[in-house]
């Protein structure tokens, strides 16, 4: 009976080891894909940041330079969005004033016609 229990325990452990091996292979494959995607993304970023510096492997710029360039582009993008928001607010304000002036002109016209 002890021998049977040991065999069953060994069989369970063997199954668990196989499952762990399968999971490890899946994780390694996912890790490879993620690494390939990261490298592809890095090359794309380098090509966008500095088309003349980007060769086929994108080794012309260091990762630190790429990160700094991405930060710079991000800052510029944020400033651009802030400026756009500010301009939208100014435009809305001017449109509201224009609407108010148009309404006042209409009232003035009506008053003028009544006086005539």
C-alpha positions in Angstrom: 0.0 0.0 0.0 2.9 2.4 0.8 4.4 1.5 -2.5 1.2 2.4 -4.3 1.0 5.7 -2.5 4.6 6.5 -3.4 3.9 5.6 -7.0 0.8 7.8 -7.0 2.7 10.6 -5.4 5.5 10.3 -8.0 2.9 10.3 -10.8 1.4 13.5 -9.4 4.8 15.1 -9.1 5.7 14.0 -12.6 2.5 15.6 -13.9 3.2 18.7 -12.0 6.7 18.9 -13.3 5.4 18.4 -16.9 2.9 21.2 -16.3 5.6 23.5 -14.9 7.8 22.7 -17.9 5.0 23.5 -20.2 4.3 26.8 -18.4 8.0 27.6 -18.5 8.2 27.1 -22.3 5.1 29.3 -22.7 6.6 32.0 -20.6 9.9 31.8 -22.5 8.1 32.1 -25.8 6.1 35.1 -24.5 9.4 36.7 -23.2 11.0 36.2 -26.7 8.0 37.8 -28.4 8.0 40.7 -25.9 11.7 41.2 -26.5 11.1 41.3 -30.3 8.3 43.7 -29.9 10.4 45.9 -27.7 13.2 45.9 -30.2 10.8 46.7 -33.0 9.3 49.5 -31.0 12.8 50.8 -30.2 13.7 50.9 -33.8 10.5 52.7 -34.7 11.1 55.3 -32.0 14.6 55.8 -33.2 13.5 56.2 -36.8 10.9 58.7 -35.7 13.3 60.6 -33.4 16.2 60.6 -35.8 15.6 59.1 -39.2 19.1 59.7 -40.4 20.6 58.0 -37.3 18.4 54.9 -37.5 20.1 52.1 -39.4 18.6 48.6 -39.9 19.4 47.7 -36.3 18.9 51.1 -34.8 22.2 51.0 -32.9 23.2 54.5 -33.8 21.5 56.0 -30.8 22.0 54.8 -27.3 18.9 53.7 -25.2 19.6 56.7 -23.0 19.4 59.0 -26.0 16.2 57.4 -27.2 14.6 57.7 -23.7 15.7 61.4 -23.6 14.3 62.0 -27.1 11.0 60.3 -26.2 10.8 62.5 -23.0 11.5 65.6 -25.1 8.8 64.7 -27.6 6.4 63.9 -24.8 7.1 67.3 -23.2 6.6 69.0 -26.5 3.3 67.1 -27.0 2.1 68.1 -23.6 3.0 71.8 -24.2 1.2 71.6 -27.6 -1.9 70.2 -25.9 -1.8 72.9 -23.3 -1.5 75.6 -25.9 -4.3 74.0 -27.9 -6.5 74.0 -24.8 -5.6 77.7 -24.1 -6.4 78.6 -27.7 -9.7 76.7 -27.5 -10.6 78.7 -24.3 -9.8 82.0 -26.0 -11.8 81.0 -29.1 -14.8 80.0 -26.9 -14.5 83.3 -25.1 -14.3 85.3 -28.3 -17.3 83.4 -29.8 -19.3 84.1 -26.6 -18.4 87.8 -26.9 -19.3 87.9 -30.5 -22.6 86.2 -29.8 -23.3 88.8 -27.1 -22.3 91.7 -29.5 -24.6 90.2 -32.1 -27.5 90.0 -29.7 -26.8 93.6 -28.6 -26.8 94.8 -32.3 -30.1 93.0 -32.8 -31.6 94.8 -29.8 -30.2 98.1 -31.1 -31.7 97.5 -34.6 -35.0 96.7 -33.1 -34.9 99.8 -30.9 -33.9 101.9 -33.9 -36.7 100.6 -36.0 -39.2 101.3 -33.2 -38.0 104.8 -32.9 -38.4 105.4 -36.7 
